[in-house]
Amino acid sequence: MAGNLTRARIAVQRIAHIARASRTAGEQRHLAVRGDHPLGNLLDHLVYPFKKALRRHRMLPSTRKSINHHKGARLLRGDARGGRVADLYLVRHGQTELNVKNILQGWHDSPLTARGREQALATRAAFEARCVTFDHAYSSPLGRARHTAELIVGEDLPIEPVDDLREWHLGSLEGTSNREMPAQPWGDYPVVFGGESESELRARMVAALSRIMARPQHDRVLAVSHGSAYQEFLEYVVGAGEQPDNGAVLHFGYCDRAFSLF
């Protein structure tokens, strides 16, 4: 199992190729697995290597089935909203100045770097190339997530801040070097420092995204959050996960109050 997790850890880092493969959005020099357009399959490239790795190591079933903790989860064929499965695109904010310095941010904030802004613009270009548009957009209220969301949707759509999409609250650990932290999982470690536990973080992320997706006319939703928060939601849905790179995108389906990774 340890070997499987190590291989999955390597695979999940690949979902953020957008961070390493992009130049400026104007240059459109991006890595794509197939297709004529240089951005045509970028989102597939971000998602599918991770899914295949989880299936290969038996962490994800081969069918498109929800495996989270909702009772009666079944194949995503439709729901009470008219037989349609809603789409959730969850994005981690772009690189920040404190990311570069390996400083724990938590509820503290830090501006995006030039690379972080390029990551957000490259994500916007990828969505546009695949004709992915959103009926609603949400973001953590922290500036780095809000700025990323603004760069992705531009002036086309208002962005609603949601407090529960914030990063893991680490208390007095925020502002210190992440190199001094113990190996993950951290569990209740931040609680001693005035922060929240891992289970509290996961519960609020799942509750927030569930509330959002249960709203009427929420058929294709963008949500911009943070690394640890993103990781906890991913672990809830598929049972395994590692912190994604800045700018990473994952596509989830929502049906009958259950999520599934596409």
C-alpha positions in Angstrom: 0.0 0.0 0.0 2.9 2.4 0.7 4.2 1.8 -2.8 0.8 2.5 -4.2 0.5 5.8 -2.4 4.0 6.8 -3.5 3.0 6.1 -7.1 -0.3 7.9 -6.7 1.6 10.9 -5.1 3.7 11.1 -8.3 0.7 10.9 -10.5 -1.3 13.5 -8.8 1.4 16.1 -9.2 1.0 15.6 -13.0 -2.5 17.0 -12.8 -0.9 20.4 -12.5 1.1 20.4 -15.8 -0.5 23.7 -16.5 1.9 25.2 -13.9 5.0 23.8 -15.6 4.0 23.6 -19.2 2.6 27.1 -19.8 4.4 30.2 -20.8 2.1 33.3 -21.2 -1.5 32.7 -22.2 -0.7 34.7 -25.4 2.0 32.3 -26.5 -0.3 29.3 -26.0 2.6 26.9 -25.6 1.0 24.2 -23.6 1.3 20.5 -23.3 -1.6 18.5 -24.8 -1.9 14.8 -25.2 -3.8 14.8 -28.4 -5.9 16.9 -30.8 -5.1 19.6 -33.3 -5.6 22.6 -31.0 -2.6 23.2 -28.6 -5.0 23.6 -25.7 -7.7 21.3 -27.0 -7.2 18.5 -24.5 -5.3 20.2 -21.8 -8.0 19.7 -19.2 -8.1 16.0 -20.1 -4.4 15.9 -19.6 -4.7 17.4 -16.2 -7.4 14.9 -15.0 -6.9 11.5 -16.6 -3.4 10.6 -15.6 -4.5 11.0 -11.9 -7.6 8.9 -12.5 -5.7 6.1 -14.2 -3.2 6.0 -11.4 -5.9 5.7 -8.8 -7.6 2.9 -10.7 -4.3 1.1 -11.4 -3.6 1.1 -7.7 -7.2 0.1 -6.8 -8.1 3.4 -5.1 -10.8 4.2 -7.7 -13.4 1.8 -9.3 -13.3 1.4 -13.0 -16.9 2.5 -13.4 -18.0 6.0 -13.1 -19.4 5.6 -9.6 -19.5 7.8 -6.5 -17.5 6.3 -3.7 -17.9 8.9 -1.1 -19.8 8.5 2.1 -23.3 9.2 0.8 -25.5 6.1 1.3 -27.1 4.8 -1.9 -24.4 6.3 -4.2 -24.9 5.0 -7.7 -23.8 5.5 -11.3 -24.2 9.2 -12.4 -27.1 8.9 -14.8 -29.2 11.9 -13.6 -30.9 13.4 -10.6 -34.0 15.1 -9.5 -33.0 18.3 -11.4 -34.2 16.9 -14.7 -31.9 14.0 -15.4 -28.8 16.2 -15.6 -25.5 15.7 -13.9 -24.0 19.0 -12.7 -20.4 19.8 -13.3 -18.0 21.2 -10.7 -14.5 22.4 -11.8 -12.4 22.8 -8.7 -9.2 24.9 -9.1 -6.3 25.7 -6.8 -5.2 29.3 -6.8 -2.1 30.3 -8.8 1.4 30.5 -7.3 1.9 33.1 -4.6 4.9 34.9 -3.2 4.7 32.9 0.0 4.5 29.6 -2.0 7.8 30.5 -3.5 9.3 31.1 0.0 7.8 27.8 1.4 5.9 29.8 4.0 2.6 28.4 5.5 -0.3 30.7 4.5 -3.5 29.3 5.9 -5.9 32.2 6.4 -3.0 34.7 5.9 -2.8 36.0 2.4 -0.1 36.6 -0.2 -0.3 38.1 -3.7 0.0 36.0 -6.9 3.4 36.0 -8.6 3.7 36.6 -12.3 3.8 32.9 -12.8 0.6 32.5 -10.7 -1.2 35.0 -12.9 0.0 33.1 -16.0 -1.3 29.9 -14.5 -4.8 31.4 -14.0 -4.8 32.9 -17.6 -3.7 29.6 -19.0 -6.5 27.9 -17.2 -9.0 30.4 -18.7 -7.5 29.7 -22.2 -7.9 26.0 -21.7 -11.6 26.4 -20.7 -12.2 28.7 -23.6 -10.6 26.3 -26.0 -12.9 23.5 -24.8 -16.0 25.8 -24.8 -16.4 25.4 -21.1 -18.5 28.2 -19.7 -19.9 28.6 -16.2 -23.3 29.5 -14.9 -21.9 30.4 -11.4 -18.4 31.1 -10.0 -17.3 30.8 -6.3 -14.1 31.5 -4.5 -12.5 31.5 -1.2 -12.6 35.1 0.1 -8.8 35.1 0.4 -7.1 37.4 -2.1 -5.0 34.8 -3.9 -8.1 32.7 -4.7 -10.3 35.6 -5.5 -7.7 37.0 -7.9 -7.3 33.6 -9.6 -11.0 33.3 -10.1 -11.2 36.9 -11.6 -8.5 36.0 -14.1 -10.3 32.9 -15.1 -13.8 34.3 -15.6 -12.8 37.9 -16.4 -15.8 40.2 -16.3 -18.2 37.6 -17.7 -19.5 36.4 -14.4 -19.8 37.7 -10.8 -17.7 35.7 -8.2 -19.4 34.9 -4.9 -17.0 34.5 -2.0 -17.6 31.6 0.3 -15.9 31.6 3.7 -15.8 27.8 4.0 -13.7 27.5 0.8 -10.8 29.0 2.7 -7.5 27.2 3.3 -6.8 25.1 6.4 -6.7 27.4 9.4 -3.3 26.7 11.0 -3.3 29.2 13.9 0.1 30.5 15.0 1.8 28.2 12.5 0.8 30.5 9.7 3.7 32.6 8.6 6.3 29.9 9.5 8.3 27.7 7.2 6.5 24.6 6.0 9.8 22.8 6.1 9.5 22.7 9.9 6.1 20.9 9.8 5.8 17.2 10.5 5.1 14.8 7.6 1.4 14.7 6.6 -1.2 13.7 7.5 -1.3 16.5 10.1 -4.6 15.4 11.7 -5.1 17.4 14.9 -1.6 18.9 15.0 -2.7 22.5 14.2 -5.3 22.5 16.9 -2.6 23.0 19.6 -1.6 26.2 17.8 -5.1 27.6 17.6 -6.0 26.1 14.2 -8.5 23.6 13.0 -8.3 19.8 12.7 -8.1 18.0 9.4 -11.5 16.5 9.9 -13.0 20.0 10.5 -11.4 21.2 7.3 -12.8 18.3 5.3 -16.2 18.7 6.8 -16.6 22.4 6.0 -15.2 21.9 2.4 -17.6 19.1 1.7 -20.5 21.0 3.2 -19.7 24.2 1.3 -19.5 22.5 -2.1 -22.5 20.4 -1.4 -24.6 23.5 -0.6 -23.3 25.2 -3.7 -24.1 22.3 -6.1 -27.5 21.7 -4.6 -28.7 25.2 -5.6 -31.0 25.6 -8.5 -29.6 26.2 -12.0 -26.1 25.2 -10.9 -25.2 23.0 -13.8 -21.6 24.0 -14.5 -19.8 25.7 -11.6 -16.3 27.0 -11.0 -14.9 27.0 -7.5 -11.4 28.3 -6.6 -9.9 27.2 -3.4 -6.6 26.2 -1.8 -4.2 23.3 -1.7 -5.0 21.5 1.5 -8.7 22.3 1.2 -8.7 20.9 -2.3 -6.8 17.8 -1.1 -9.3 17.1 1.6 -12.2 17.3 -0.8 -10.5 15.0 -3.2 -9.8 12.5 -0.5 -13.5 12.6 0.5 -14.6 11.8 -3.0 -12.1 9.2 -4.1 -10.6 8.0 -0.8 -7.0 9.1 -1.7 -5.2 12.3 -2.7 -2.2 14.5 -2.4 -1.9 18.3 -2.4 -2.1 19.6 -6.0 0.2 22.1 -7.6 -0.8 25.7 -8.1 -3.3 26.1 -10.9 -4.4 22.4 -10.9 -7.9 21.7 -12.1 -10.2 18.7 -11.3 -13.6 18.0 -12.8 -16.3 16.5 -10.6 -19.8 15.4 -11.3 -22.7 16.0 -8.8 -25.8 13.9 -8.7 -28.2 12.8 -5.9 -26.2 14.7 -3.3 -23.0 12.7 -4.3 -19.8 13.7 -6.0 -17.7 11.7 -8.4 -14.4 12.4 -10.1 -14.7 12.5 -13.9 
